[in-house]
Amino acid sequence: MAKQLMWVLWPSFLVAGAMDGLFFSMFDPHDLHWFGEPLELSRQGAYTIGFFCFWVIGALSGSLSMWLSHGTGTRH
């Protein structure tokens, strides 16, 4: 179980770092709005929340891939 968690969480961590850098190199956190209201966060807070959101999305994607491959006989 721990090995499978590592297979999902580590790559999603790396992808989250890359996506965070890419996203916030294009968008300034002070220019972002949520439902028409500006975000009341510091830049560091926006970077942190963005990183964890990207990490969760990557982990869900990896988990779905592992779940879908579970029945195909490719899992050892």
MIMARPA-174875 format. One record per residue: residue number from 1; residue in one letter; y, z, x of N, C-alpha, C, CB in turn. Coordinates in steps of 0.001 Angstrom, whole numbers, plus 500000, padded with zeros to 6 digits. Each point is the difference from the previous one (the first is absolute). Glycine has a CB too. Layout:
+-----+------+--------+--------+--------+--------+--------+--------+--------+--------+--------+--------+--------+--------+
! seq ! type !    n.y !    n.z !    n.x !   ca.y !   ca.z !   ca.x !    c.y !    c.z !    c.x !   cb.y !   cb.z !   cb.x !
+-----+------+--------+--------+--------+--------+--------+--------+--------+--------+--------+--------+--------+--------+
! NUM !    A !      Y !      Z !      X !      Y !      Z !      X !      Y !      Z !      X !      Y !      Z !      X !
...
+-----+------+--------+--------+--------+--------+--------+--------+--------+--------+--------+--------+--------+--------+
//
This chain:
+-----+------+--------+--------+--------+--------+--------+--------+--------+--------+--------+--------+--------+--------+
! seq ! type !    n.y !    n.z !    n.x !   ca.y !   ca.z !   ca.x !    c.y !    c.z !    c.x !   cb.y !   cb.z !   cb.x !
+-----+------+--------+--------+--------+--------+--------+--------+--------+--------+--------+--------+--------+--------+
!   1 !    M ! 498801 ! 500000 ! 500818 ! 501199 ! 500000 ! 499182 ! 501262 ! 500000 ! 500861 ! 498737 ! 501203 ! 498208 !
!   2 !    A ! 501279 ! 499620 ! 502855 ! 501175 ! 500064 ! 500874 ! 500211 ! 498667 ! 500717 ! 499637 ! 502473 ! 500312 !
!   3 !    K ! 499278 ! 496881 ! 500052 ! 500106 ! 498709 ! 500680 ! 500586 ! 498948 ! 499060 ! 498032 ! 500598 ! 501459 !
!   4 !    Q ! 501557 ! 499420 ! 497276 ! 500530 ! 499051 ! 499027 ! 501481 ! 500258 ! 499729 ! 497725 ! 499820 ! 498966 !
!   5 !    L ! 502674 ! 501448 ! 500995 ! 501420 ! 500328 ! 499838 ! 500802 ! 499450 ! 501170 ! 499398 ! 502077 ! 498715 !
!   6 !    M ! 500060 ! 498070 ! 502483 ! 500684 ! 499488 ! 501184 ! 500126 ! 498481 ! 499935 ! 499128 ! 501937 ! 501342 !
!   7 !    W ! 499842 ! 497388 ! 498144 ! 500040 ! 498542 ! 499878 ! 501118 ! 499558 ! 499073 ! 497544 ! 499911 ! 500417 !
!   8 !    V ! 502815 ! 500905 ! 498608 ! 501048 ! 499641 ! 499043 ! 501360 ! 500516 ! 500457 ! 498308 ! 500038 ! 498155 !
!   9 !    L ! 501770 ! 501224 ! 502234 ! 501300 ! 500630 ! 500256 ! 500668 ! 499532 ! 501295 ! 499165 ! 501960 ! 498751 !
!  10 !    W ! 500065 ! 497818 ! 502294 ! 500622 ! 499606 ! 501266 ! 500632 ! 498607 ! 499929 ! 498335 ! 501429 ! 501188 !
!  11 !    P ! 500950 ! 497529 ! 498347 ! 500662 ! 498696 ! 499883 ! 501174 ! 500020 ! 499026 ! 497826 ! 498933 ! 500534 !
!  12 !    S ! 502051 ! 501817 ! 498368 ! 501113 ! 500053 ! 499047 ! 501199 ! 500728 ! 500601 ! 498362 ! 499965 ! 498099 !
!  13 !    F ! 501404 ! 500995 ! 502798 ! 501087 ! 500673 ! 500710 ! 500747 ! 499006 ! 500891 ! 498707 ! 502169 ! 499953 !
!  14 !    L ! 500550 ! 497013 ! 500776 ! 500616 ! 499008 ! 500879 ! 500781 ! 498955 ! 499209 ! 498154 ! 500362 ! 501641 !
!  15 !    V ! 501268 ! 499194 ! 497245 ! 500689 ! 499024 ! 499158 ! 501255 ! 500617 ! 499392 ! 497809 ! 498865 ! 499497 !
!  16 !    A ! 502130 ! 502397 ! 500111 ! 501173 ! 500678 ! 499428 ! 501138 ! 500060 ! 501016 ! 498492 ! 501366 ! 498518 !
!  17 !    G ! 501186 ! 498899 ! 502726 ! 501038 ! 500013 ! 501035 ! 500652 ! 498642 ! 500172 ! 498764 ! 501811 ! 501149 !
!  18 !    A ! 500410 ! 497148 ! 498855 ! 500537 ! 498646 ! 500140 ! 500826 ! 499599 ! 498774 ! 498033 ! 499398 ! 501441 !
!  19 !    M ! 501463 ! 500912 ! 497368 ! 500722 ! 499645 ! 498776 ! 501310 ! 500776 ! 499873 ! 497811 ! 499484 ! 498902 !
!  20 !    D ! 502171 ! 501780 ! 501492 ! 501216 ! 500814 ! 499960 ! 501063 ! 499389 ! 500910 ! 498635 ! 502072 ! 499512 !
!  21 !    G ! 500959 ! 497562 ! 501687 ! 500939 ! 499370 ! 500925 ! 500526 ! 498669 ! 499481 ! 498816 ! 501125 ! 501861 !
!  22 !    L ! 500287 ! 498071 ! 497581 ! 500402 ! 498698 ! 499473 ! 500916 ! 500153 ! 498783 ! 497846 ! 499021 ! 500846 !
!  23 !    F ! 501779 ! 501832 ! 498216 ! 500782 ! 500175 ! 498775 ! 501397 ! 500526 ! 500304 ! 497886 ! 500424 ! 498739 !
!  24 !    F ! 502197 ! 500626 ! 502081 ! 501298 ! 500615 ! 500248 ! 500818 ! 499269 ! 501068 ! 498990 ! 502166 ! 499342 !
!  25 !    S ! 500424 ! 496823 ! 501295 ! 500826 ! 499135 ! 500848 ! 500739 ! 498973 ! 499141 ! 498390 ! 500312 ! 501928 !
!  26 !    M ! 501101 ! 499463 ! 496844 ! 500659 ! 499062 ! 499093 ! 500902 ! 500697 ! 498976 ! 498057 ! 498477 ! 500303 !
!  27 !    F ! 501629 ! 502772 ! 499333 ! 500741 ! 500703 ! 498965 ! 500502 ! 501342 ! 500524 ! 498626 ! 498861 ! 498231 !
!  28 !    D ! 502642 ! 501424 ! 501549 ! 500585 ! 501288 ! 500355 ! 499690 ! 500991 ! 498878 ! 501857 ! 498886 ! 501360 !
!  29 !    P ! 497618 ! 502289 ! 498961 ! 499667 ! 500970 ! 498951 ! 501185 ! 500375 ! 499113 ! 498257 ! 500870 ! 501513 !
!  30 !    H ! 502961 ! 499072 ! 499001 ! 501169 ! 500347 ! 499192 ! 500356 ! 498898 ! 499000 ! 500837 ! 501382 ! 501905 !
!  31 !    D ! 498593 ! 497433 ! 498251 ! 500250 ! 498903 ! 499066 ! 498946 ! 499918 ! 498901 ! 501108 ! 498771 ! 501847 !
!  32 !    L ! 497848 ! 502059 ! 498222 ! 498922 ! 499954 ! 499019 ! 500380 ! 500764 ! 498737 ! 498332 ! 499809 ! 501859 !
!  33 !    H ! 501196 ! 499686 ! 497002 ! 500260 ! 500643 ! 498712 ! 498678 ! 500213 ! 499268 ! 502300 ! 498933 ! 499870 !
!  34 !    W ! 497634 ! 502122 ! 499335 ! 498825 ! 500323 ! 499202 ! 500445 ! 500092 ! 498547 ! 498878 ! 501244 ! 501931 !
!  35 !    F ! 500683 ! 497808 ! 497246 ! 500408 ! 499903 ! 498590 ! 501513 ! 499956 ! 499860 ! 497928 ! 501222 ! 499340 !
!  36 !    G ! 502706 ! 498005 ! 501524 ! 501441 ! 499802 ! 499931 ! 500835 ! 501074 ! 500661 ! 499565 ! 498822 ! 497943 !
!  37 !    E ! 499818 ! 502243 ! 502504 ! 500709 ! 501105 ! 500656 ! 499721 ! 499957 ! 501503 ! 499849 ! 501422 ! 497895 !
!  38 !    P ! 501172 ! 498819 ! 502925 ! 499745 ! 500037 ! 501456 ! 499103 ! 501179 ! 500369 ! 502230 ! 498911 ! 500414 !
!  39 !    L ! 496964 ! 500880 ! 500616 ! 499126 ! 501084 ! 500473 ! 500830 ! 501116 ! 500626 ! 498136 ! 498349 ! 500396 !
!  40 !    E ! 501554 ! 502857 ! 499259 ! 500703 ! 501163 ! 500550 ! 499189 ! 500580 ! 501166 ! 501044 ! 500504 ! 497730 !
!  41 !    L ! 498617 ! 498645 ! 503216 ! 499190 ! 500414 ! 501147 ! 500716 ! 499648 ! 501293 ! 497889 ! 499688 ! 498665 !
!  42 !    S ! 501802 ! 501070 ! 502365 ! 500468 ! 499612 ! 501329 ! 499162 ! 498807 ! 500459 ! 500737 ! 502393 ! 500562 !
!  43 !    R ! 499702 ! 496962 ! 500486 ! 499207 ! 498876 ! 500527 ! 498621 ! 500478 ! 500430 ! 502104 ! 498850 ! 500762 !
!  44 !    Q ! 497851 ! 502285 ! 499920 ! 498717 ! 500519 ! 500469 ! 499073 ! 500324 ! 498822 ! 501144 ! 500929 ! 502043 !
!  45 !    G ! 499413 ! 499607 ! 496876 ! 499198 ! 500278 ! 498807 ! 499442 ! 498720 ! 499389 ! 501392 ! 502028 ! 499576 !
!  46 !    A ! 499427 ! 496925 ! 500374 ! 499543 ! 498716 ! 499456 ! 498916 ! 499397 ! 500895 ! 502271 ! 499618 ! 498961 !
!  47 !    Y ! 497899 ! 500489 ! 502358 ! 498979 ! 499488 ! 500919 ! 498683 ! 500746 ! 499799 ! 501788 ! 499385 ! 501668 !
!  48 !    T ! 498289 ! 501917 ! 498167 ! 498796 ! 500813 ! 499836 ! 499280 ! 499665 ! 498698 ! 501075 ! 501822 ! 501336 !
!  49 !    I ! 499676 ! 498133 ! 497568 ! 499385 ! 499674 ! 498711 ! 499443 ! 498582 ! 500021 ! 501579 ! 501574 ! 498833 !
!  50 !    G ! 499154 ! 497496 ! 501761 ! 499512 ! 498632 ! 500111 ! 498707 ! 499918 ! 500795 ! 502343 ! 499207 ! 499845 !
!  51 !    F ! 497602 ! 501525 ! 501277 ! 498792 ! 499999 ! 500820 ! 498806 ! 500501 ! 499208 ! 501393 ! 500358 ! 502039 !
!  52 !    F ! 498767 ! 500761 ! 497257 ! 498875 ! 500546 ! 499248 ! 499609 ! 499104 ! 498830 ! 500730 ! 502287 ! 500662 !
!  53 !    C ! 500231 ! 497047 ! 498712 ! 499660 ! 499049 ! 498937 ! 499201 ! 498825 ! 500558 ! 502075 ! 500665 ! 498745 !
!  54 !    F ! 498361 ! 498791 ! 502390 ! 499255 ! 498907 ! 500629 ! 498614 ! 500464 ! 500441 ! 502163 ! 498980 ! 500764 !
!  55 !    W ! 497727 ! 502265 ! 499704 ! 498709 ! 500528 ! 500438 ! 499043 ! 500120 ! 498815 ! 501137 ! 501251 ! 501870 !
!  56 !    V ! 499360 ! 499239 ! 497005 ! 499157 ! 500125 ! 498809 ! 499554 ! 498622 ! 499516 ! 501200 ! 502123 ! 499359 !
!  57 !    I ! 499702 ! 496909 ! 500621 ! 499645 ! 498648 ! 499566 ! 498929 ! 499417 ! 500920 ! 502322 ! 499670 ! 499060 !
!  58 !    G ! 497849 ! 500515 ! 502253 ! 498996 ! 499511 ! 500945 ! 498660 ! 500703 ! 499839 ! 501837 ! 499470 ! 501577 !
!  59 !    A ! 498193 ! 501845 ! 498181 ! 498758 ! 500756 ! 499818 ! 499292 ! 499582 ! 498708 ! 500999 ! 501932 ! 501272 !
!  60 !    L ! 499757 ! 497831 ! 497678 ! 499390 ! 499530 ! 498752 ! 499367 ! 498622 ! 500177 ! 501678 ! 501332 ! 498703 !
!  61 !    S ! 498990 ! 497809 ! 502038 ! 499458 ! 498678 ! 500267 ! 498705 ! 500089 ! 500806 ! 502321 ! 499058 ! 499935 !
!  62 !    G ! 497682 ! 501753 ! 501114 ! 498797 ! 500170 ! 500808 ! 498866 ! 500647 ! 499224 ! 501445 ! 500177 ! 501997 !
!  63 !    S ! 498894 ! 500787 ! 497160 ! 498979 ! 500658 ! 499178 ! 499386 ! 499026 ! 499006 ! 501214 ! 502171 ! 500250 !
!  64 !    L ! 499625 ! 497000 ! 499156 ! 499486 ! 498997 ! 499071 ! 499084 ! 499022 ! 500719 ! 502068 ! 500227 ! 498606 !
!  65 !    S ! 498294 ! 499369 ! 502587 ! 499144 ! 499089 ! 500772 ! 498664 ! 500641 ! 500323 ! 502032 ! 498934 ! 500971 !
!  66 !    M ! 497981 ! 502339 ! 499423 ! 498738 ! 500689 ! 500290 ! 499159 ! 500150 ! 498739 ! 501111 ! 501230 ! 501879 !
!  67 !    W ! 499534 ! 499082 ! 497001 ! 499284 ! 500178 ! 498742 ! 499357 ! 498684 ! 499559 ! 501594 ! 501841 ! 499349 !
!  68 !    L ! 499165 ! 497059 ! 500771 ! 499469 ! 498703 ! 499598 ! 498878 ! 499534 ! 500921 ! 502232 ! 499433 ! 499056 !
!  69 !    S ! 497826 ! 500918 ! 502209 ! 498940 ! 499571 ! 500930 ! 498769 ! 500910 ! 499936 ! 501772 ! 499061 ! 501496 !
!  70 !    H ! 498328 ! 502050 ! 497818 ! 498905 ! 500962 ! 499938 ! 498736 ! 499380 ! 499382 ! 501693 ! 501850 ! 499815 !
!  71 !    G ! 498456 ! 497344 ! 499186 ! 498834 ! 499428 ! 499329 ! 499496 ! 498697 ! 500597 ! 500823 ! 501079 ! 497982 !
!  72 !    T ! 499804 ! 498408 ! 503054 ! 499608 ! 498701 ! 500542 ! 498954 ! 500094 ! 501099 ! 502250 ! 499196 ! 499429 !
!  73 !    G ! 497391 ! 501998 ! 500985 ! 499005 ! 500157 ! 501051 ! 500575 ! 499923 ! 501394 ! 498375 ! 499048 ! 498457 !
!  74 !    T ! 502956 ! 500874 ! 501687 ! 500614 ! 499929 ! 501333 ! 500256 ! 501376 ! 500563 ! 501048 ! 497844 ! 499387 !
!  75 !    R ! 498797 ! 503183 ! 499824 ! 500267 ! 501368 ! 500474 ! 498744 ! 500535 ! 500696 ! 501678 ! 500408 ! 498113 !
!  76 !    H ! 498515 ! 500212 ! 503035 ! 498862 ! 500509 ! 500783 ! 499906 ! 501489 ! 499887 ! 500211 ! 498113 ! 501578 !
+-----+------+--------+--------+--------+--------+--------+--------+--------+--------+--------+--------+--------+--------+
//
